[in-house]
């Protein structure tokens, strides 16, 4: 079968050079292997994603000379797929509601760290979930849910790993098998009130449904692959081959980000840059 690659941006701001590197690496790998290139729009965050940014994605990629297969998968049109996957995990007893707000979680962590003991953090530096929702009895959970108490749905990672009962790993191009440690992320959020899915859930479901065989993405998602492998195993989904490429950084060594105002591809184009200039700037000339 032909290899299947995908580029999956979120339409929550303009694309920048970091996106260009990922898109071009996927495009090049697909061409070199005689494979297919898919475009996926990861727009589960309805508060930040905008149609105008999605339109800019198509314009920027076309300007770079990229082509992709149609139709484009838009995550906001496939919430039923993610609900079905979540339901399977719930039927296994691996999902529980957590009722603390973000502010309450910050306060809990601050109080515990004030005692002189650092609270464990995930590979991205965020504190692991410190609440006690996973230990609530069924009656108390039902009371809170019946009362409409706001909550998120979390994966019981310890129970999930016990269910699998063996070490996990993923295949990293050029490096071989990499041990996966999902416990480093604690009990990750799988769904919120304002979204029936999380990035972790959606990405593994999408990759499986679209037959993605090769995932080429930034090094910032390297550690998160452990969570994805856990979900793939629990849901009986195939594991793609992974390649986590270098990141494009600014003068201070920080990863380019939409939120910090990294120069967009549209701004570069408006300033007279060519696709060849972009390739040179990201080291692909």
BAFI-3210 file (N, C-alpha, C; in Angstrom, 3 decimals, decimal comma, padded with zeros to 6 digits):
// residues 285
n [1|2|3|4|5|6|7|8|9|10|11|12|13|14|15|16|17|18|19|20|21|22|23|24|25|26|27|28|29|30|31|32|33|34|35|36|37|38|39|40|41|42|43|44|45|46|47|48|49|50|51|52|53|54|55|56|57|58|59|60|61|62|63|64|65|66|67|68|69|70|71|72|73|74|75|76|77|78|79|80|81|82|83|84|85|86|87|88|89|90|91|92|93|94|95|96|97|98|99|100|101|102|103|104|105|106|107|108|109|110|111|112|113|114|115|116|117|118|119|120|121|122|123|124|125|126|127|128|129|130|131|132|133|134|135|136|137|138|139|140|141|142|143|144|145|146|147|148|149|150|151|152|153|154|155|156|157|158|159|160|161|162|163|164|165|166|167|168|169|170|171|172|173|174|175|176|177|178|179|180|181|182|183|184|185|186|187|188|189|190|191|192|193|194|195|196|197|198|199|200|201|202|203|204|205|206|207|208|209|210|211|212|213|214|215|216|217|218|219|220|221|222|223|224|225|226|227|228|229|230|231|232|233|234|235|236|237|238|239|240|241|242|243|244|245|246|247|248|249|250|251|252|253|254|255|256|257|258|259|260|261|262|263|264|265|266|267|268|269|270|271|272|273|274|275|276|277|278|279|280|281|282|283|284|285]
n.u [000,840|000,341|002,278|000,875|000,731|000,251|-000,620|-001,488|-002,772|-003,974|-006,632|-006,219|-004,827|-002,400|-000,285|003,184|006,824|007,552|005,343|005,555|007,908|007,111|004,963|006,264|008,154|006,475|005,259|007,483|008,354|006,143|006,131|008,659|008,341|006,343|003,893|000,800|-000,537|-002,316|-004,514|-005,484|-007,773|-007,522|-009,775|-011,061|-011,199|-013,429|-013,560|-011,276|-010,630|-010,991|-012,838|-011,536|-008,836|-008,566|-008,987|-006,689|-004,761|-005,086|-004,380|-001,694|-000,398|-000,844|000,603|003,174|003,478|002,359|000,343|-002,638|-004,754|-008,263|-011,403|-010,767|-010,293|-012,153|-012,062|-014,172|-016,412|-016,687|-017,311|-018,838|-017,321|-015,307|-016,758|-017,701|-015,321|-014,584|-016,735|-016,185|-013,924|-015,073|-016,830|-015,041|-014,434|-012,480|-012,523|-013,164|-015,153|-013,893|-014,034|-012,848|-012,020|-009,797|-008,585|-008,943|-007,366|-004,830|-004,618|-004,622|-002,220|-000,387|-000,719|000,224|002,855|003,744|004,232|006,745|007,438|008,039|005,598|004,777|005,318|004,216|005,762|005,619|005,782|003,539|001,603|000,830|-002,443|-003,910|-006,150|-008,908|-010,874|-010,829|-011,077|-013,598|-016,670|-019,251|-021,819|-021,394|-020,233|-022,402|-024,220|-023,001|-022,916|-025,657|-026,384|-025,402|-022,781|-019,934|-017,470|-014,610|-013,600|-011,477|-008,740|-008,157|-005,156|-003,449|-005,086|-005,577|-003,033|-002,630|-004,573|-003,591|-001,109|001,567|004,771|004,915|005,754|006,982|007,624|010,243|011,381|014,620|015,620|014,489|012,706|011,093|010,792|007,639|006,111|003,325|002,433|003,841|002,358|000,192|-003,309|-004,744|-006,803|-009,657|-011,993|-013,961|-016,351|-016,944|-016,073|-016,260|-014,026|-010,453|-007,199|-005,448|-007,173|-008,578|-006,549|-005,490|-007,712|-008,373|-006,012|-006,133|-008,631|-008,163|-006,196|-003,496|-000,109|002,404|003,590|004,712|005,946|006,429|009,145|008,188|006,014|006,953|007,163|004,461|003,632|003,627|001,190|-000,512|000,150|-000,801|-003,587|-004,072|-003,543|-005,498|-007,827|-007,563|-006,284|-004,237|-000,698|001,053|004,192|006,620|008,070|009,783|010,496|013,065|012,655|011,713|013,200|013,191|015,236|015,865|015,895|013,468|010,611|008,820|005,679|002,182|000,909|002,856|003,325|004,833|006,408|004,235|003,501|002,000|002,664|005,364|005,182|003,814|005,809|007,494|008,809|009,684|008,598|011,005|012,646|011,481|012,026|014,789|015,053|014,161|015,962|015,839|016,737]
n.v [-001,204|002,307|004,774|007,010|010,342|013,269|016,716|018,814|021,489|023,978|026,256|028,784|031,057|032,815|030,869|030,138|030,119|027,736|026,066|025,924|024,420|021,890|021,251|021,174|019,153|016,917|016,931|016,507|013,986|012,406|012,575|011,461|008,831|007,889|008,241|009,381|012,630|014,124|016,724|018,041|019,822|021,015|021,894|021,882|023,649|025,817|028,396|029,736|029,111|030,196|030,909|032,572|032,175|029,528|029,741|031,162|029,206|027,424|029,166|029,810|027,287|026,547|028,580|027,859|025,748|023,292|020,355|018,506|015,757|015,628|014,959|017,598|016,867|018,112|018,616|019,558|018,648|016,036|015,208|013,121|010,826|011,078|011,082|008,480|007,007|007,929|006,920|004,184|003,991|004,827|002,726|000,825|001,592|003,526|006,248|009,280|011,874|015,099|017,756|020,133|023,540|025,312|027,358|026,457|024,180|025,317|026,634|024,462|023,184|025,243|025,475|023,032|023,077|025,158|024,017|023,122|020,999|020,130|019,974|017,309|017,574|017,624|016,602|018,988|020,888|021,565|021,298|018,073|016,608|017,381|016,749|015,049|013,713|011,262|009,490|009,716|008,346|006,426|007,416|010,065|011,184|010,924|012,620|015,140|015,293|015,203|017,575|019,311|020,207|021,836|020,150|018,212|015,432|012,886|010,664|007,698|007,046|005,262|003,000|002,454|001,734|-000,530|-002,168|-002,680|-003,859|-004,198|-002,932|000,081|001,408|003,519|003,696|005,436|007,184|006,586|006,121|003,937|001,835|003,665|003,961|004,408|006,520|007,031|007,701|009,892|012,061|012,104|012,065|012,680|015,152|014,253|015,234|018,232|020,565|022,440|021,168|018,078|016,524|016,088|017,284|015,059|012,805|013,274|013,302|010,691|009,204|010,379|009,877|007,100|006,634|007,891|006,384|007,014|006,453|007,424|009,765|012,924|015,430|018,272|018,488|019,298|017,760|015,308|013,970|013,746|011,692|009,402|009,412|009,187|006,665|005,097|005,561|004,569|001,837|001,145|001,572|-000,133|000,691|001,202|001,859|004,564|005,129|007,341|010,593|013,082|016,254|018,835|022,056|025,345|028,186|031,365|034,384|034,307|031,673|030,462|028,467|029,116|030,778|031,284|032,757|034,419|036,153|035,416|035,913|035,767|033,568|034,868|037,542|037,505|036,917|039,183|040,980|040,509|038,071|034,871|031,462|030,023|031,575|031,103|028,371|028,517|030,012|028,192|026,218|024,340|024,650]
n.w [000,000|-000,599|001,122|003,554|004,315|006,381|006,790|009,380|010,333|012,715|012,410|013,859|013,636|011,555|009,354|009,987|009,635|010,905|010,468|007,707|007,390|008,427|006,702|004,193|004,605|004,927|002,419|000,745|001,642|001,002|-001,795|-002,395|-001,624|-003,190|-002,090|-000,515|000,230|002,747|003,848|006,866|008,821|011,930|013,902|016,432|018,518|019,010|019,965|019,195|016,559|013,186|010,180|008,321|008,863|008,136|005,391|004,745|005,217|003,044|000,981|001,613|001,495|-001,162|-002,401|-001,627|-003,269|-002,778|-003,017|-002,243|-001,236|-001,852|-000,178|002,200|005,587|008,177|011,533|013,121|011,875|012,514|015,085|016,074|015,635|017,534|019,887|019,853|020,191|022,717|024,156|024,036|025,659|028,041|028,494|029,248|031,743|032,112|032,169|033,880|035,451|036,222|038,460|039,209|038,565|036,286|037,733|040,339|040,285|039,888|042,344|044,137|043,440|043,981|046,749|047,646|046,765|048,275|050,669|050,530|048,964|045,676|043,076|040,865|037,327|033,890|030,712|029,257|031,157|032,642|035,646|036,968|037,177|040,211|041,678|043,390|042,062|040,759|042,802|043,852|045,004|043,308|043,859|044,724|042,438|040,671|041,925|041,604|038,801|038,174|039,262|037,471|037,648|036,427|034,451|033,343|031,288|032,177|031,465|033,172|033,770|035,119|035,496|032,824|031,850|033,396|032,332|029,778|030,346|029,565|028,447|026,452|023,216|020,540|017,005|015,846|013,115|011,850|014,373|015,655|018,000|020,535|023,975|025,530|027,867|029,185|031,739|032,552|031,879|033,517|034,379|031,594|029,932|028,116|027,045|027,061|028,449|026,471|024,227|022,604|022,508|022,848|021,788|021,882|021,771|019,343|017,393|017,298|016,553|014,081|012,555|012,378|011,087|008,671|007,608|008,002|007,670|008,196|010,401|010,391|012,208|014,465|016,855|019,297|019,897|020,512|023,091|023,701|022,132|023,604|024,997|022,838|021,864|023,952|023,821|021,257|021,635|023,540|022,085|020,007|017,641|014,707|014,845|013,575|011,816|013,163|012,825|014,275|013,685|013,639|015,253|014,206|015,423|017,208|017,526|020,194|020,736|021,122|020,326|017,331|017,379|016,988|018,944|019,949|017,965|015,686|012,521|009,822|007,014|005,112|005,614|004,975|002,257|001,365|001,764|-000,304|-000,389|-001,761|-002,533|-002,694|-001,097|001,388|001,711|001,921|004,283|006,163|005,964|003,878|001,319]
ca.u [000,000|001,096|002,351|-000,047|001,221|-000,750|-000,282|-002,723|-002,711|-005,177|-006,924|-006,362|-003,902|-001,684|000,845|004,502|007,881|007,516|004,345|006,087|008,842|006,370|004,208|007,171|008,736|005,466|005,101|008,670|008,361|005,096|006,583|009,809|007,921|005,195|002,757|-000,289|-000,491|-003,627|-004,598|-006,516|-007,967|-007,788|-010,542|-011,957|-011,282|-014,345|-013,363|-010,095|-010,521|-011,760|-012,852|-010,551|-007,534|-008,589|-008,785|-005,280|-003,980|-005,118|-003,619|-000,267|000,118|-000,826|001,718|004,398|003,525|001,910|-000,964|-003,118|-005,949|-009,574|-011,758|-010,033|-011,026|-012,281|-012,420|-015,458|-017,478|-016,576|-017,363|-019,428|-016,244|-014,580|-017,672|-017,739|-014,085|-014,687|-017,686|-015,515|-013,084|-015,970|-017,358|-013,977|-014,230|-011,189|-012,752|-013,917|-015,334|-013,140|-014,890|-012,106|-011,737|-008,358|-008,140|-008,876|-006,199|-003,654|-004,568|-004,225|-000,795|000,356|-000,771|001,080|004,246|004,088|004,671|008,159|007,649|007,613|004,555|005,233|004,842|004,300|006,905|005,474|005,956|002,280|001,464|-000,082|-003,732|-003,736|-007,445|-009,306|-012,086|-010,706|-011,374|-014,978|-017,502|-020,222|-022,955|-020,984|-020,101|-023,743|-024,836|-022,411|-023,346|-027,078|-026,495|-024,863|-021,486|-019,004|-016,421|-013,942|-013,469|-010,062|-008,360|-007,502|-003,964|-002,940|-005,953|-005,390|-001,781|-002,830|-005,386|-002,719|-000,260|002,896|005,381|004,558|006,818|006,623|008,716|010,716|012,246|016,061|016,045|013,937|011,663|011,271|009,891|006,582|005,748|002,129|002,228|004,477|001,352|-000,909|-004,640|-004,970|-008,183|-010,119|-013,115|-014,366|-017,730|-017,081|-015,575|-016,425|-012,775|-009,204|-006,241|-004,936|-008,189|-008,903|-005,457|-005,334|-008,885|-008,241|-004,944|-006,598|-009,705|-007,632|-005,169|-002,176|000,941|003,606|003,324|005,875|005,503|007,480|009,733|007,421|005,012|007,661|006,777|003,021|003,398|003,352|-000,255|-001,151|000,316|-001,707|-004,943|-004,131|-003,620|-006,788|-008,891|-007,277|-005,963|-002,857|000,282|001,877|005,606|006,730|009,301|009,626|011,544|013,557|011,767|012,227|013,201|013,490|016,589|016,062|015,881|012,126|009,834|007,904|004,313|001,192|000,552|003,898|003,425|005,844|006,116|003,404|003,841|001,347|003,446|006,578|004,809|003,508|007,072|008,258|009,476|009,245|008,686|012,412|013,157|010,981|012,808|016,131|014,947|013,950|017,048|015,484|017,151]
ca.v [000,000|003,561|005,498|008,142|011,405|014,320|017,985|019,049|022,747|024,527|027,597|029,749|032,143|032,610|029,946|030,760|029,292|026,402|025,309|025,684|023,305|020,644|020,976|020,821|017,842|015,923|016,937|015,888|012,557|011,745|012,479|010,571|007,448|007,564|008,197|010,354|013,699|014,601|017,950|017,978|021,076|020,663|023,055|021,534|024,792|026,755|029,753|030,365|028,825|031,123|030,569|033,341|031,536|028,317|030,170|031,524|027,970|026,954|030,111|029,688|026,013|026,617|029,455|027,086|024,738|022,012|019,823|017,521|015,061|016,073|016,158|017,928|016,484|019,172|017,909|020,021|017,921|014,614|015,024|011,820|009,834|011,202|010,639|007,018|006,524|008,223|005,961|002,897|004,083|004,880|001,381|000,066|002,138|004,220|007,696|009,800|013,324|015,890|018,924|021,342|024,509|025,552|028,197|025,605|023,307|026,141|026,887|023,220|022,973|026,269|025,166|021,879|023,485|026,062|023,197|022,845|019,871|020,453|019,107|016,759|018,251|016,818|016,995|020,367|021,778|021,818|020,391|016,947|016,808|017,127|016,601|013,758|013,252|009,856|008,663|009,909|007,169|006,561|008,240|011,465|011,598|011,064|013,819|016,303|015,326|015,544|018,989|020,116|020,775|021,818|019,143|017,651|013,981|012,533|009,265|007,088|006,514|004,082|001,873|002,152|000,995|-001,849|-002,953|-003,130|-004,835|-004,378|-001,649|000,637|002,092|003,911|003,586|006,749|007,066|006,753|005,825|002,676|001,862|004,609|003,621|005,398|006,611|007,875|008,148|011,204|013,082|012,024|011,763|013,723|015,493|013,696|016,043|019,350|020,998|023,173|020,365|016,652|015,810|016,806|017,047|013,690|011,870|013,519|013,007|009,249|008,744|010,842|009,161|005,744|006,664|008,335|005,455|007,659|005,482|008,144|011,057|013,809|016,611|018,933|017,869|019,681|016,726|014,042|013,313|013,475|010,448|008,364|009,415|008,706|005,218|004,496|005,604|003,631|000,472|000,949|001,592|-001,101|001,425|000,984|002,897|004,996|005,441|008,752|011,355|014,392|017,073|020,008|023,206|026,649|029,018|032,774|034,793|033,949|030,229|029,983|027,946|030,073|030,573|032,281|033,594|035,408|037,041|035,020|036,423|034,832|033,376|035,925|038,766|037,324|037,027|040,597|041,713|040,182|036,773|033,831|030,130|029,652|032,284|030,392|027,145|028,887|030,444|027,041|025,263|023,289|025,007]
ca.w [000,000|-000,652|002,387|003,699|005,183|006,569|007,436|010,138|011,073|013,347|011,872|014,948|013,349|010,292|009,331|010,016|009,059|011,492|009,714|006,362|007,467|008,590|005,478|003,108|004,892|004,599|000,964|000,153|001,985|000,226|-003,186|-002,500|-001,379|-004,018|-001,187|-000,584|001,223|003,172|004,637|007,899|009,551|013,328|014,351|017,539|019,431|018,349|020,474|018,586|015,126|012,367|008,748|007,564|009,021|007,314|004,004|004,610|005,142|001,661|000,157|001,905|001,007|-002,620|-002,759|-001,460|-004,318|-002,257|-003,374|-001,284|-001,669|-001,389|000,564|003,424|006,801|009,190|012,759|013,646|011,183|012,836|016,525|016,383|015,672|018,794|020,947|019,822|020,799|024,145|024,712|024,207|026,859|029,192|028,730|029,899|033,081|032,114|032,086|035,020|035,424|037,201|038,619|039,563|037,503|036,113|038,856|041,523|040,129|040,161|043,782|044,785|043,194|044,715|048,173|047,920|046,582|049,375|051,795|050,348|048,081|044,298|042,531|039,571|036,117|032,679|029,877|028,799|032,293|033,349|036,788|036,823|037,837|041,641|042,335|043,945|041,378|040,426|043,975|044,280|044,805|042,221|044,289|044,738|041,042|040,109|042,502|040,955|037,408|038,152|039,620|036,379|038,010|035,283|034,595|032,172|031,355|032,206|031,343|034,327|033,109|035,829|035,165|031,408|031,700|033,990|031,396|028,687|031,010|028,968|028,065|025,152|022,485|019,185|016,045|015,405|011,936|012,035|015,740|016,108|019,023|021,631|025,078|025,764|029,280|029,320|033,119|032,722|031,596|034,465|033,839|030,592|029,587|026,849|026,540|027,914|028,267|025,215|023,121|022,904|022,311|023,049|020,711|021,953|021,286|017,940|016,467|017,092|015,809|012,700|011,862|012,080|010,097|007,384|007,146|008,024|007,984|008,601|011,033|010,410|012,945|015,206|018,052|020,478|020,155|020,702|024,340|023,675|021,413|024,600|025,223|021,614|021,803|024,926|023,273|020,123|022,158|024,197|021,089|018,949|016,416|014,257|015,198|012,438|012,038|013,534|012,656|014,915|013,085|014,364|015,292|013,818|016,629|017,009|017,921|021,598|020,873|021,442|019,196|016,735|017,847|016,580|020,084|020,196|016,809|014,700|011,182|009,075|005,614|004,340|005,769|004,186|000,854|001,106|001,758|-001,500|-000,312|-002,698|-001,929|-002,570|000,085|002,561|001,827|002,396|005,664|007,051|005,773|002,928|-000,031]
c.u [000,872|001,136|001,398|000,520|000,107|-000,105|-001,564|-002,640|-004,047|-005,418|-007,196|-005,385|-003,177|-000,572|002,161|005,551|007,920|006,509|004,862|007,053|008,094|005,620|005,127|007,844|007,746|005,291|006,267|008,696|007,312|005,530|007,699|009,411|006,787|003,913|001,737|-000,099|-001,907|-003,473|-005,765|-006,584|-008,392|-008,456|-011,511|-012,132|-012,132|-014,141|-012,235|-010,013|-011,470|-011,721|-011,799|-009,147|-007,464|-008,353|-007,323|-004,391|-003,926|-004,279|-002,120|000,311|000,172|000,341|003,050|004,535|003,089|000,544|-001,358|-004,392|-007,209|-010,435|-010,842|-010,894|-010,979|-012,818|-013,792|-016,648|-017,534|-016,597|-017,948|-018,362|-015,528|-015,463|-017,720|-016,493|-014,100|-015,632|-017,065|-014,639|-013,939|-016,524|-016,329|-013,739|-012,954|-011,313|-013,537|-014,070|-014,517|-013,778|-014,141|-011,928|-010,224|-007,813|-008,008|-007,675|-004,924|-003,499|-004,125|-002,726|000,033|000,395|000,171|002,554|004,698|004,574|006,135|008,461|007,161|006,574|005,012|004,569|005,032|005,466|006,813|005,608|004,689|002,147|000,500|-001,356|-003,629|-005,029|-007,750|-010,513|-012,024|-011,054|-012,797|-015,771|-018,595|-021,371|-022,605|-020,801|-021,472|-024,420|-024,312|-022,871|-024,816|-027,293|-025,956|-023,536|-020,536|-017,874|-015,752|-013,907|-011,991|-009,880|-007,705|-006,273|-003,434|-003,783|-005,780|-004,122|-001,898|-003,623|-004,519|-001,714|001,091|003,456|004,946|005,779|006,252|007,858|009,053|011,686|013,696|016,541|015,533|012,892|012,046|010,308|008,901|006,180|004,533|001,920|002,871|003,495|000,200|-002,213|-005,057|-006,463|-008,515|-011,261|-013,428|-015,822|-017,936|-016,535|-015,690|-015,149|-011,606|-008,308|-005,793|-005,930|-008,410|-007,791|-005,306|-006,517|-008,758|-007,182|-005,388|-007,651|-009,197|-006,526|-003,779|-001,133|002,207|003,213|004,639|005,425|006,642|007,923|008,957|006,344|005,642|007,157|005,299|002,691|003,122|001,859|-000,977|-001,014|-000,617|-003,130|-005,091|-004,281|-004,988|-007,914|-008,666|-006,970|-004,521|-001,958|001,076|003,359|005,706|008,092|009,049|010,803|011,940|012,538|012,477|012,113|013,533|014,895|016,906|016,057|014,531|011,414|008,918|006,471|003,415|000,930|001,604|004,179|004,524|005,423|005,359|003,906|003,207|002,135|004,741|006,289|004,525|004,777|007,983|008,980|008,874|009,243|010,133|013,058|012,721|011,779|014,210|016,087|014,784|014,966|016,736|015,905|018,129]
c.v [001,250|004,210|006,685|009,107|012,426|015,562|018,478|020,325|023,098|025,934|028,612|030,907|031,854|031,573|030,721|029,781|027,884|025,511|024,970|024,505|021,983|020,274|020,510|019,471|016,727|015,791|016,211|014,386|011,796|011,554|011,453|009,106|007,002|007,501|009,286|011,400|014,184|015,924|017,807|019,321|020,736|021,849|022,715|022,692|025,878|028,185|030,476|030,164|029,701|030,707|031,327|032,755|030,243|028,671|030,528|030,288|027,473|027,858|029,929|028,396|025,984|027,474|028,721|025,982|023,358|021,641|018,760|016,892|015,718|014,849|016,362|017,528|017,649|018,518|018,311|019,326|016,445|014,356|013,657|010,728|009,859|010,781|009,119|006,430|006,758|007,231|004,593|002,900|004,141|003,496|000,473|000,541|002,939|005,737|008,132|011,318|013,984|017,279|020,205|022,250|024,662|026,365|027,374|024,671|024,094|026,380|025,643|022,980|023,970|025,955|024,009|022,231|024,422|025,295|022,796|021,673|020,211|019,461|018,574|017,450|017,358|017,292|018,410|021,369|022,101|020,838|019,255|017,208|016,422|016,812|015,187|013,164|011,769|008,931|008,868|008,624|007,467|007,484|009,713|011,994|011,846|012,320|015,070|016,425|015,722|017,018|019,904|020,774|020,713|020,819|018,868|016,141|013,624|011,024|008,807|006,352|005,269|002,848|001,468|001,344|-000,413|-002,749|-003,492|-004,149|-005,090|-003,020|-001,229|001,314|002,603|003,830|004,968|006,549|007,398|006,417|004,483|002,858|002,799|004,221|004,762|005,352|007,533|008,403|009,499|012,347|013,062|011,653|012,871|013,934|014,919|014,494|017,117|019,702|021,638|022,403|018,894|015,850|016,708|016,563|015,594|012,688|012,032|013,061|011,497|008,670|009,134|010,058|007,755|005,749|007,069|007,422|006,047|006,637|006,135|009,515|011,823|015,116|017,124|018,208|018,221|018,652|015,353|013,307|012,943|012,192|009,300|008,267|008,830|007,192|004,515|004,459|004,646|002,191|000,199|000,803|000,595|-000,452|001,173|002,154|003,288|004,977|006,933|009,316|012,740|015,273|018,244|021,136|024,441|027,557|030,459|033,092|034,427|032,442|029,646|029,502|029,028|029,734|031,663|033,267|034,647|036,271|036,690|035,493|035,377|034,680|034,449|037,226|038,679|037,493|038,478|041,442|041,363|038,855|035,808|032,485|029,661|030,326|031,561|029,112|027,441|029,278|029,267|025,923|024,123|023,622|023,970]
c.w [000,000|000,725|002,391|004,736|005,371|007,174|008,080|010,966|011,723|012,818|012,977|014,819|012,045|010,429|009,338|009,476|009,637|010,799|008,319|006,366|007,552|007,314|004,358|003,350|004,576|003,097|000,291|000,409|001,180|-001,230|-003,334|-002,363|-002,292|-003,207|-001,434|000,508|001,492|003,904|005,600|008,611|010,969|014,029|015,481|018,516|018,778|018,805|019,751|017,082|014,326|010,893|007,949|007,701|008,211|005,846|003,756|004,522|003,708|000,758|000,353|001,329|-000,516|-003,106|-002,638|-002,508|-003,877|-002,809|-002,369|-001,819|-001,102|-001,090|001,769|004,626|007,790|010,458|013,291|012,991|011,581|014,341|016,908|016,453|017,014|019,970|021,004|020,477|022,309|024,820|024,929|025,443|028,126|029,522|029,391|031,337|033,220|032,068|033,312|034,891|036,536|037,256|038,981|038,341|037,360|037,281|040,130|041,463|040,407|041,661|044,544|044,640|043,988|046,201|048,509|047,743|047,686|050,596|051,673|049,449|046,675|043,812|041,177|038,394|034,908|031,809|029,311|029,932|033,060|034,516|036,486|037,624|039,317|042,382|042,783|043,238|041,048|041,580|044,493|044,084|043,782|042,598|044,265|043,321|040,426|040,638|041,812|039,494|037,300|038,465|038,531|036,704|036,806|035,515|033,263|032,356|031,203|032,034|032,636|033,805|033,802|035,491|033,703|031,188|032,289|033,048|030,259|029,207|030,398|028,583|026,655|024,528|021,175|018,303|015,516|014,241|012,301|013,442|016,249|017,186|020,172|022,751|025,333|027,233|029,439|030,733|033,386|032,518|032,597|033,777|032,864|030,352|028,216|026,234|027,569|027,622|026,901|024,020|023,490|022,729|022,681|021,844|020,704|021,369|019,781|017,002|016,247|016,310|014,339|011,937|011,477|010,977|008,716|006,858|007,115|008,480|008,518|009,156|011,114|011,040|013,809|016,461|019,321|020,829|020,406|021,951|024,355|022,928|022,380|024,887|024,016|021,481|022,786|024,381|022,097|020,611|022,775|023,178|019,957|017,614|016,009|014,642|013,962|012,806|012,294|013,138|013,240|014,501|013,981|014,297|014,751|015,034|016,280|017,527|019,363|021,828|021,208|020,179|018,655|017,137|017,311|017,705|020,387|018,973|015,838|013,310|010,380|007,651|004,749|004,429|004,967|002,704|000,485|001,047|000,595|-001,469|-001,331|-001,966|-001,754|-001,375|001,358|002,778|002,374|003,869|006,629|006,802|004,837|001,509|-000,570]
res [x|x|x|x|x|x|x|x|x|x|x|x|x|x|x|x|x|x|x|x|x|x|x|x|x|x|x|x|x|x|x|x|x|x|x|x|x|x|x|x|x|x|x|x|x|x|x|x|x|x|x|x|x|x|x|x|x|x|x|x|x|x|x|x|x|x|x|x|x|x|x|x|x|x|x|x|x|x|x|x|x|x|x|x|x|x|x|x|x|x|x|x|x|x|x|x|x|x|x|x|x|x|x|x|x|x|x|x|x|x|x|x|x|x|x|x|x|x|x|x|x|x|x|x|x|x|x|x|x|x|x|x|x|x|x|x|x|x|x|x|x|x|x|x|x|x|x|x|x|x|x|x|x|x|x|x|x|x|x|x|x|x|x|x|x|x|x|x|x|x|x|x|x|x|x|x|x|x|x|x|x|x|x|x|x|x|x|x|x|x|x|x|x|x|x|x|x|x|x|x|x|x|x|x|x|x|x|x|x|x|x|x|x|x|x|x|x|x|x|x|x|x|x|x|x|x|x|x|x|x|x|x|x|x|x|x|x|x|x|x|x|x|x|x|x|x|x|x|x|x|x|x|x|x|x|x|x|x|x|x|x|x|x|x|x|x|x|x|x|x|x|x|x|x|x|x|x|x|x|x|x|x|x|x|x]
***
